[in-house]
Amino acid sequence: DVQLTQSPSFLSASVGDRVTITCRASQSISTYLAWYQQKSGKAPKLLIYAASTLESGVPSRFSGGGSGREFSLTINGLQPEDFATYYCQQVNSYPRFPFGPGTKVDIK
Amino acid sequence: VQLVESGGRVVQPGTSLRLSCAASGFRFNDYGMHWVRQAPGKGLEWVAVILYDGTNRQYGDSVKGRFTISRDNSKKQVFLQMNSLRVEDTAVYYCAKELHSSYPTGLDVWGLGTTVTVSS
């Protein structure tokens, strides 16, 4: 089964910063990767699918990239509402859809 | 477009519980549906998926053989039957809808979650 890792697990940043989170897969998953944002006590929200396609309604400061085994989520110009935990998920068809361990973005 | 989970409660180890998820606002029988859980203070864990027509079901390793996912397209509901519950099954359980009907790309609609606590 594919395993996902994320780095860093925690990052401290300021409003206006550009931040990048990396997700690595244990084997190639082409571009079958999604990114989610989760705020404390809330359900996750889909940000990016197919590695780089922005979900409808998601601000353009969010972008995704990568293919194969290495992927990235970048936030250009961090906003106060972006402080949250971010997860990647492999969606390479069946039989498993694992999530990465998460990256918490906190206020510096 | 909405998903509403129900059925979570406090139960003892070894017992069973059935969660339900009611869907509205979209063509339910066109989409695969998932259950995802989150233990207190932990990350997201994918639990199970069922194909749009119920013909294919898959499970995460930690629940395989104990949990069963099912759906009733006539009632626009998806279920998670949980047997032989363990303390480590304690979590908020979310149901979620696949973004696209043709193939998995991500989960675009999530419920608010229902809390299952397994404790003696």
Contacts between the chains, C-beta under 8 A, distances in Angstrom:
chain1	res1	chain2	res2	distance
A	1	B	61	7.7
A	32	B	104	7.6
A	32	B	105	7.8
A	34	B	105	6.8
A	34	B	106	3.5
A	34	B	107	7.3
A	36	B	44	7.6
A	36	B	106	8.0
A	36	B	107	7.8
A	38	B	44	7.4
A	43	B	94	5.7
A	43	B	110	3.9
A	43	B	111	6.7
A	43	B	112	6.1
A	43	B	113	6.2
A	44	B	36	7.8
A	44	B	44	6.5
A	44	B	94	7.6
A	44	B	107	7.6
A	44	B	110	6.0
A	45	B	110	7.6
A	46	B	99	6.8
A	46	B	106	5.0
A	46	B	107	6.1
A	46	B	108	4.8
A	48	B	106	7.9
A	49	B	99	6.0
A	49	B	105	4.4
A	49	B	106	3.8
A	50	B	105	5.7
A	55	B	99	7.6
A	55	B	106	7.4
A	55	B	108	6.6
A	85	B	43	7.8
A	87	B	43	6.7
A	87	B	44	5.4
A	89	B	44	7.8
A	89	B	46	7.4
A	89	B	106	7.1
A	89	B	107	7.7
A	91	B	104	4.5
A	91	B	105	5.8
A	91	B	106	5.9
A	92	B	104	7.8
A	93	B	103	6.7
A	93	B	104	5.9
A	94	B	49	7.3
A	94	B	56	6.6
A	94	B	58	5.3
A	94	B	104	7.8
A	95	B	58	4.1
A	96	B	46	7.1
A	96	B	58	6.9
A	96	B	60	7.1
A	97	B	34	6.8
A	97	B	46	4.6
A	97	B	49	6.4
A	97	B	104	7.0
A	98	B	46	5.7
A	98	B	60	7.9
A	99	B	36	7.7
A	99	B	43	6.4
A	99	B	44	4.4
A	99	B	45	6.8
A	99	B	46	6.0
A	100	B	43	7.8
A	101	B	43	5.3
A	102	B	43	4.4
A	102	B	44	7.3
